[in-house]
Amino acid sequence: MPRTQPIDTAPMDGRKVRVVWTDMDGQENESIGQYRSLEKMRGTGGDWDDSDAGWWVFVDGSTQKKISPHAWIGGGDDDEEN
């Protein structure tokens, strides 16, 4: 069964995981998120700086937002095999 875990234990290797974050209105949200390192972003081209590294989610079909999640949800099929 999935369980909430501290965000500092989440995989930061580019895998997409379910993250839990609070928006500016105080609403807690659950989204599929991905940690993006500065090195990987620079590899795609564009003008990235240190402030761009971090957790990103899609808030709709074409809009991405950088967030500060406080937890992630693990315990899926991959976790249960270990």
Backbone atoms as SQL, in Angstrom:
CREATE TABLE atoms (id INTEGER PRIMARY KEY, chain TEXT, resi INTEGER, resn TEXT, atom TEXT, x REAL, y REAL, z REAL);
INSERT INTO atoms VALUES
  (1, 'A', 1, 'MET', 'N', 0.842, -1.182, 0.000),
  (2, 'A', 1, 'MET', 'CA', 0.000, 0.000, 0.000),
  (3, 'A', 1, 'MET', 'C', 0.887, 1.246, 0.000),
  (4, 'A', 2, 'PRO', 'N', 0.551, 2.244, -0.813),
  (5, 'A', 2, 'PRO', 'CA', 1.343, 3.477, -0.851),
  (6, 'A', 2, 'PRO', 'C', 1.352, 4.196, 0.498),
  (7, 'A', 3, 'ARG', 'N', 2.468, 4.841, 0.791),
  (8, 'A', 3, 'ARG', 'CA', 2.566, 5.602, 2.038),
  (9, 'A', 3, 'ARG', 'C', 3.346, 6.889, 1.788),
  (10, 'A', 4, 'THR', 'N', 3.035, 7.920, 2.555),
  (11, 'A', 4, 'THR', 'CA', 3.716, 9.200, 2.438),
  (12, 'A', 4, 'THR', 'C', 5.065, 9.114, 3.133),
  (13, 'A', 5, 'GLN', 'N', 6.083, 9.665, 2.449),
  (14, 'A', 5, 'GLN', 'CA', 7.438, 9.647, 2.976),
  (15, 'A', 5, 'GLN', 'C', 8.025, 11.054, 2.870),
  (16, 'A', 6, 'PRO', 'N', 9.016, 11.390, 3.683),
  (17, 'A', 6, 'PRO', 'CA', 9.641, 12.723, 3.599),
  (18, 'A', 6, 'PRO', 'C', 10.231, 12.952, 2.212),
  (19, 'A', 7, 'ILE', 'N', 10.114, 14.166, 1.713),
  (20, 'A', 7, 'ILE', 'CA', 10.575, 14.475, 0.364),
  (21, 'A', 7, 'ILE', 'C', 12.074, 14.247, 0.206),
  (22, 'A', 8, 'ASP', 'N', 12.852, 14.383, 1.282),
  (23, 'A', 8, 'ASP', 'CA', 14.295, 14.185, 1.143),
  (24, 'A', 8, 'ASP', 'C', 14.675, 12.728, 0.884),
  (25, 'A', 9, 'THR', 'N', 13.698, 11.801, 0.936),
  (26, 'A', 9, 'THR', 'CA', 13.965, 10.401, 0.619),
  (27, 'A', 9, 'THR', 'C', 13.484, 10.045, -0.799),
  (28, 'A', 10, 'ALA', 'N', 12.919, 10.998, -1.512),
  (29, 'A', 10, 'ALA', 'CA', 12.401, 10.751, -2.863),
  (30, 'A', 10, 'ALA', 'C', 13.538, 10.590, -3.871),
  (31, 'A', 11, 'PRO', 'N', 13.325, 9.772, -4.892),
  (32, 'A', 11, 'PRO', 'CA', 14.352, 9.643, -5.933),
  (33, 'A', 11, 'PRO', 'C', 14.519, 10.952, -6.693),
  (34, 'A', 12, 'MET', 'N', 15.752, 11.370, -6.877),
  (35, 'A', 12, 'MET', 'CA', 16.039, 12.634, -7.560),
  (36, 'A', 12, 'MET', 'C', 16.831, 12.379, -8.838),
  (37, 'A', 13, 'ASP', 'N', 16.539, 11.253, -9.471),
  (38, 'A', 13, 'ASP', 'CA', 17.276, 10.837, -10.669),
  (39, 'A', 13, 'ASP', 'C', 16.485, 11.068, -11.963),
  (40, 'A', 14, 'GLY', 'N', 15.435, 11.873, -11.881),
  (41, 'A', 14, 'GLY', 'CA', 14.633, 12.159, -13.068),
  (42, 'A', 14, 'GLY', 'C', 13.380, 11.311, -13.192),
  (43, 'A', 15, 'ARG', 'N', 13.228, 10.307, -12.312),
  (44, 'A', 15, 'ARG', 'CA', 11.995, 9.510, -12.328),
  (45, 'A', 15, 'ARG', 'C', 10.827, 10.366, -11.908),
  (46, 'A', 16, 'LYS', 'N', 9.663, 10.060, -12.421),
  (47, 'A', 16, 'LYS', 'CA', 8.443, 10.754, -12.015),
  (48, 'A', 16, 'LYS', 'C', 7.840, 10.004, -10.839),
  (49, 'A', 17, 'VAL', 'N', 7.522, 10.759, -9.787),
  (50, 'A', 17, 'VAL', 'CA', 6.929, 10.183, -8.581),
  (51, 'A', 17, 'VAL', 'C', 5.762, 11.064, -8.140),
  (52, 'A', 18, 'ARG', 'N', 4.898, 10.520, -7.320),
  (53, 'A', 18, 'ARG', 'CA', 3.776, 11.291, -6.781),
  (54, 'A', 18, 'ARG', 'C', 4.277, 12.115, -5.605),
  (55, 'A', 19, 'VAL', 'N', 4.093, 13.441, -5.678),
  (56, 'A', 19, 'VAL', 'CA', 4.555, 14.351, -4.628),
  (57, 'A', 19, 'VAL', 'C', 3.369, 15.074, -3.996),
  (58, 'A', 20, 'VAL', 'N', 3.569, 15.507, -2.762),
  (59, 'A', 20, 'VAL', 'CA', 2.547, 16.238, -2.013),
  (60, 'A', 20, 'VAL', 'C', 3.111, 17.621, -1.713),
  (61, 'A', 21, 'TRP', 'N', 2.348, 18.658, -2.064),
  (62, 'A', 21, 'TRP', 'CA', 2.817, 20.030, -1.895),
  (63, 'A', 21, 'TRP', 'C', 1.637, 20.929, -1.553),
  (64, 'A', 22, 'THR', 'N', 1.947, 22.074, -0.965),
  (65, 'A', 22, 'THR', 'CA', 0.922, 23.038, -0.559),
  (66, 'A', 22, 'THR', 'C', 1.061, 24.279, -1.428),
  (67, 'A', 23, 'ASP', 'N', -0.051, 24.718, -2.022),
  (68, 'A', 23, 'ASP', 'CA', 0.002, 25.896, -2.888),
  (69, 'A', 23, 'ASP', 'C', -0.105, 27.175, -2.062),
  (70, 'A', 24, 'MET', 'N', -0.058, 28.334, -2.737),
  (71, 'A', 24, 'MET', 'CA', -0.041, 29.614, -2.023),
  (72, 'A', 24, 'MET', 'C', -1.354, 29.913, -1.304),
  (73, 'A', 25, 'ASP', 'N', -2.423, 29.174, -1.633),
  (74, 'A', 25, 'ASP', 'CA', -3.702, 29.335, -0.943),
  (75, 'A', 25, 'ASP', 'C', -3.835, 28.398, 0.256),
  (76, 'A', 26, 'GLY', 'N', -2.789, 27.613, 0.529),
  (77, 'A', 26, 'GLY', 'CA', -2.822, 26.684, 1.647),
  (78, 'A', 26, 'GLY', 'C', -3.463, 25.350, 1.306),
  (79, 'A', 27, 'GLN', 'N', -3.805, 25.131, 0.044),
  (80, 'A', 27, 'GLN', 'CA', -4.423, 23.884, -0.398),
  (81, 'A', 27, 'GLN', 'C', -3.346, 22.818, -0.610),
  (82, 'A', 28, 'GLU', 'N', -3.519, 21.655, 0.024),
  (83, 'A', 28, 'GLU', 'CA', -2.572, 20.577, -0.203),
  (84, 'A', 28, 'GLU', 'C', -2.928, 19.875, -1.507),
  (85, 'A', 29, 'ASN', 'N', -1.912, 19.615, -2.317),
  (86, 'A', 29, 'ASN', 'CA', -2.093, 19.003, -3.626),
  (87, 'A', 29, 'ASN', 'C', -1.249, 17.745, -3.737),
  (88, 'A', 30, 'GLU', 'N', -1.684, 16.847, -4.594),
  (89, 'A', 30, 'GLU', 'CA', -0.937, 15.640, -4.902),
  (90, 'A', 30, 'GLU', 'C', -0.795, 15.589, -6.416),
  (91, 'A', 31, 'SER', 'N', 0.436, 15.512, -6.901),
  (92, 'A', 31, 'SER', 'CA', 0.693, 15.543, -8.336),
  (93, 'A', 31, 'SER', 'C', 1.843, 14.612, -8.673),
  (94, 'A', 32, 'ILE', 'N', 1.927, 14.248, -9.953),
  (95, 'A', 32, 'ILE', 'CA', 3.105, 13.548, -10.434),
  (96, 'A', 32, 'ILE', 'C', 4.178, 14.617, -10.642),
  (97, 'A', 33, 'GLY', 'N', 5.325, 14.434, -10.009),
  (98, 'A', 33, 'GLY', 'CA', 6.398, 15.412, -10.105),
  (99, 'A', 33, 'GLY', 'C', 7.701, 14.761, -10.508),
  (100, 'A', 34, 'GLN', 'N', 8.631, 15.601, -10.881),
  (101, 'A', 34, 'GLN', 'CA', 9.941, 15.134, -11.319),
  (102, 'A', 34, 'GLN', 'C', 10.993, 16.114, -10.826),
  (103, 'A', 35, 'TYR', 'N', 12.067, 15.573, -10.217),
  (104, 'A', 35, 'TYR', 'CA', 13.179, 16.425, -9.819),
  (105, 'A', 35, 'TYR', 'C', 14.058, 16.638, -11.040),
  (106, 'A', 36, 'ARG', 'N', 14.369, 17.879, -11.326),
  (107, 'A', 36, 'ARG', 'CA', 15.210, 18.219, -12.471),
  (108, 'A', 36, 'ARG', 'C', 16.460, 18.932, -11.990),
  (109, 'A', 37, 'SER', 'N', 17.592, 18.293, -12.222),
  (110, 'A', 37, 'SER', 'CA', 18.874, 18.892, -11.831),
  (111, 'A', 37, 'SER', 'C', 19.274, 19.936, -12.856),
  (112, 'A', 38, 'LEU', 'N', 20.080, 20.882, -12.424),
  (113, 'A', 38, 'LEU', 'CA', 20.565, 21.935, -13.308),
  (114, 'A', 38, 'LEU', 'C', 21.357, 21.332, -14.472),
  (115, 'A', 39, 'GLU', 'N', 22.154, 20.326, -14.192),
  (116, 'A', 39, 'GLU', 'CA', 22.963, 19.679, -15.224),
  (117, 'A', 39, 'GLU', 'C', 22.077, 19.082, -16.331),
  (118, 'A', 40, 'LYS', 'N', 21.016, 18.386, -15.941),
  (119, 'A', 40, 'LYS', 'CA', 20.125, 17.785, -16.942),
  (120, 'A', 40, 'LYS', 'C', 19.367, 18.849, -17.730),
  (121, 'A', 41, 'MET', 'N', 18.948, 19.920, -17.067),
  (122, 'A', 41, 'MET', 'CA', 18.224, 20.980, -17.774),
  (123, 'A', 41, 'MET', 'C', 19.139, 21.681, -18.771),
  (124, 'A', 42, 'ARG', 'N', 20.361, 21.941, -18.381),
  (125, 'A', 42, 'ARG', 'CA', 21.298, 22.595, -19.300),
  (126, 'A', 42, 'ARG', 'C', 21.584, 21.708, -20.508),
  (127, 'A', 43, 'GLY', 'N', 21.516, 20.392, -20.322),
  (128, 'A', 43, 'GLY', 'CA', 21.725, 19.459, -21.418),
  (129, 'A', 43, 'GLY', 'C', 20.642, 19.523, -22.482),
  (130, 'A', 44, 'THR', 'N', 19.481, 20.080, -22.145),
  (131, 'A', 44, 'THR', 'CA', 18.386, 20.194, -23.108),
  (132, 'A', 44, 'THR', 'C', 18.446, 21.501, -23.885),
  (133, 'A', 45, 'GLY', 'N', 19.360, 22.379, -23.516),
  (134, 'A', 45, 'GLY', 'CA', 19.453, 23.689, -24.147),
  (135, 'A', 45, 'GLY', 'C', 18.703, 24.720, -23.321),
  (136, 'A', 46, 'GLY', 'N', 18.763, 25.937, -23.724),
  (137, 'A', 46, 'GLY', 'CA', 18.071, 26.995, -22.998),
  (138, 'A', 46, 'GLY', 'C', 18.970, 27.685, -21.997),
  (139, 'A', 47, 'ASP', 'N', 18.423, 28.683, -21.341),
  (140, 'A', 47, 'ASP', 'CA', 19.166, 29.519, -20.404),
  (141, 'A', 47, 'ASP', 'C', 18.701, 29.201, -18.987),
  (142, 'A', 48, 'TRP', 'N', 19.283, 28.186, -18.346),
  (143, 'A', 48, 'TRP', 'CA', 18.903, 27.753, -17.006),
  (144, 'A', 48, 'TRP', 'C', 19.899, 28.284, -15.987),
  (145, 'A', 49, 'ASP', 'N', 19.414, 28.568, -14.766),
  (146, 'A', 49, 'ASP', 'CA', 20.326, 28.951, -13.691),
  (147, 'A', 49, 'ASP', 'C', 20.017, 28.133, -12.441),
  (148, 'A', 50, 'ASP', 'N', 20.769, 28.347, -11.379),
  (149, 'A', 50, 'ASP', 'CA', 20.638, 27.544, -10.156),
  (150, 'A', 50, 'ASP', 'C', 19.217, 27.516, -9.602),
  (151, 'A', 51, 'SER', 'N', 18.473, 28.589, -9.747),
  (152, 'A', 51, 'SER', 'CA', 17.123, 28.651, -9.178),
  (153, 'A', 51, 'SER', 'C', 16.127, 27.772, -9.933),
  (154, 'A', 52, 'ASP', 'N', 16.499, 27.273, -11.103),
  (155, 'A', 52, 'ASP', 'CA', 15.588, 26.436, -11.885),
  (156, 'A', 52, 'ASP', 'C', 15.615, 24.966, -11.465),
  (157, 'A', 53, 'ALA', 'N', 16.675, 24.521, -10.810),
  (158, 'A', 53, 'ALA', 'CA', 16.762, 23.133, -10.366),
  (159, 'A', 53, 'ALA', 'C', 15.733, 22.892, -9.275),
  (160, 'A', 54, 'GLY', 'N', 15.117, 21.722, -9.273),
  (161, 'A', 54, 'GLY', 'CA', 14.159, 21.378, -8.233),
  (162, 'A', 54, 'GLY', 'C', 13.031, 20.513, -8.749),
  (163, 'A', 55, 'TRP', 'N', 11.952, 20.498, -7.992),
  (164, 'A', 55, 'TRP', 'CA', 10.785, 19.674, -8.303),
  (165, 'A', 55, 'TRP', 'C', 9.820, 20.436, -9.202),
  (166, 'A', 56, 'TRP', 'N', 9.373, 19.786, -10.272),
  (167, 'A', 56, 'TRP', 'CA', 8.454, 20.374, -11.238),
  (168, 'A', 56, 'TRP', 'C', 7.250, 19.468, -11.426),
  (169, 'A', 57, 'VAL', 'N', 6.071, 20.085, -11.603),
  (170, 'A', 57, 'VAL', 'CA', 4.830, 19.363, -11.894),
  (171, 'A', 57, 'VAL', 'C', 4.107, 20.066, -13.039),
  (172, 'A', 58, 'PHE', 'N', 3.234, 19.333, -13.704),
  (173, 'A', 58, 'PHE', 'CA', 2.316, 19.946, -14.663),
  (174, 'A', 58, 'PHE', 'C', 1.062, 20.325, -13.897),
  (175, 'A', 59, 'VAL', 'N', 0.642, 21.577, -14.001),
  (176, 'A', 59, 'VAL', 'CA', -0.584, 22.024, -13.334),
  (177, 'A', 59, 'VAL', 'C', -1.782, 21.943, -14.276),
  (178, 'A', 60, 'ASP', 'N', -1.515, 21.818, -15.576),
  (179, 'A', 60, 'ASP', 'CA', -2.534, 21.482, -16.564),
  (180, 'A', 60, 'ASP', 'C', -1.806, 20.852, -17.742),
  (181, 'A', 61, 'GLY', 'N', -2.482, 20.619, -18.833),
  (182, 'A', 61, 'GLY', 'CA', -1.894, 19.897, -19.943),
  (183, 'A', 61, 'GLY', 'C', -0.671, 20.528, -20.577),
  (184, 'A', 62, 'SER', 'N', -0.475, 21.835, -20.393),
  (185, 'A', 62, 'SER', 'CA', 0.662, 22.486, -21.040),
  (186, 'A', 62, 'SER', 'C', 1.444, 23.440, -20.131),
  (187, 'A', 63, 'THR', 'N', 1.108, 23.505, -18.849),
  (188, 'A', 63, 'THR', 'CA', 1.764, 24.439, -17.938),
  (189, 'A', 63, 'THR', 'C', 2.514, 23.686, -16.849),
  (190, 'A', 64, 'GLN', 'N', 3.804, 23.971, -16.727),
  (191, 'A', 64, 'GLN', 'CA', 4.622, 23.385, -15.674),
  (192, 'A', 64, 'GLN', 'C', 4.897, 24.427, -14.601),
  (193, 'A', 65, 'LYS', 'N', 5.081, 23.942, -13.374),
  (194, 'A', 65, 'LYS', 'CA', 5.338, 24.837, -12.256),
  (195, 'A', 65, 'LYS', 'C', 6.381, 24.199, -11.360),
  (196, 'A', 66, 'LYS', 'N', 7.315, 25.015, -10.898),
  (197, 'A', 66, 'LYS', 'CA', 8.287, 24.545, -9.913),
  (198, 'A', 66, 'LYS', 'C', 7.625, 24.632, -8.547),
  (199, 'A', 67, 'ILE', 'N', 7.752, 23.570, -7.767),
  (200, 'A', 67, 'ILE', 'CA', 7.098, 23.515, -6.455),
  (201, 'A', 67, 'ILE', 'C', 8.112, 23.128, -5.378),
  (202, 'A', 68, 'SER', 'N', 7.675, 23.222, -4.147),
  (203, 'A', 68, 'SER', 'CA', 8.463, 22.768, -2.997),
  (204, 'A', 68, 'SER', 'C', 7.641, 21.719, -2.254),
  (205, 'A', 69, 'PRO', 'N', 7.711, 20.473, -2.701),
  (206, 'A', 69, 'PRO', 'CA', 6.915, 19.433, -2.034),
  (207, 'A', 69, 'PRO', 'C', 7.452, 19.133, -0.639),
  (208, 'A', 70, 'HIS', 'N', 6.561, 18.645, 0.233),
  (209, 'A', 70, 'HIS', 'CA', 6.987, 18.279, 1.584),
  (210, 'A', 70, 'HIS', 'C', 6.980, 16.775, 1.788),
  (211, 'A', 71, 'ALA', 'N', 6.435, 16.037, 0.813),
  (212, 'A', 71, 'ALA', 'CA', 6.390, 14.581, 0.930),
  (213, 'A', 71, 'ALA', 'C', 6.253, 13.971, -0.460),
  (214, 'A', 72, 'TRP', 'N', 6.470, 12.669, -0.522),
  (215, 'A', 72, 'TRP', 'CA', 6.199, 11.918, -1.737),
  (216, 'A', 72, 'TRP', 'C', 5.540, 10.622, -1.326),
  (217, 'A', 73, 'ILE', 'N', 4.879, 9.990, -2.268),
  (218, 'A', 73, 'ILE', 'CA', 4.135, 8.777, -1.973),
  (219, 'A', 73, 'ILE', 'C', 4.847, 7.606, -2.622),
  (220, 'A', 74, 'GLY', 'N', 5.347, 6.714, -1.786),
  (221, 'A', 74, 'GLY', 'CA', 6.036, 5.539, -2.249),
  (222, 'A', 74, 'GLY', 'C', 5.223, 4.289, -1.936),
  (223, 'A', 75, 'GLY', 'N', 5.812, 3.161, -2.194),
  (224, 'A', 75, 'GLY', 'CA', 5.135, 1.912, -1.887),
  (225, 'A', 75, 'GLY', 'C', 4.414, 1.317, -3.064),
  (226, 'A', 76, 'GLY', 'N', 4.729, 1.812, -4.280),
  (227, 'A', 76, 'GLY', 'CA', 4.113, 1.241, -5.473),
  (228, 'A', 76, 'GLY', 'C', 4.754, -0.083, -5.829),
  (229, 'A', 77, 'ASP', 'N', 4.472, -0.569, -7.020),
  (230, 'A', 77, 'ASP', 'CA', 4.974, -1.871, -7.467),
  (231, 'A', 77, 'ASP', 'C', 6.489, -1.962, -7.385),
  (232, 'A', 78, 'ASP', 'N', 7.201, -0.891, -7.810),
  (233, 'A', 78, 'ASP', 'CA', 8.670, -0.915, -7.786),
  (234, 'A', 78, 'ASP', 'C', 9.192, -1.060, -6.370),
  (235, 'A', 79, 'ASP', 'N', 8.584, -0.353, -5.408),
  (236, 'A', 79, 'ASP', 'CA', 9.047, -0.399, -4.022),
  (237, 'A', 79, 'ASP', 'C', 8.766, -1.747, -3.370),
  (238, 'A', 80, 'GLU', 'N', 7.654, -2.375, -3.748),
  (239, 'A', 80, 'GLU', 'CA', 7.267, -3.630, -3.109),
  (240, 'A', 80, 'GLU', 'C', 8.151, -4.786, -3.515),
  (241, 'A', 81, 'GLU', 'N', 8.844, -4.680, -4.655),
  (242, 'A', 81, 'GLU', 'CA', 9.712, -5.754, -5.105),
  (243, 'A', 81, 'GLU', 'C', 11.002, -5.809, -4.309),
  (244, 'A', 82, 'ASN', 'N', 11.408, -4.704, -3.704),
  (245, 'A', 82, 'ASN', 'CA', 12.682, -4.645, -2.981),
  (246, 'A', 82, 'ASN', 'C', 12.550, -5.155, -1.575);
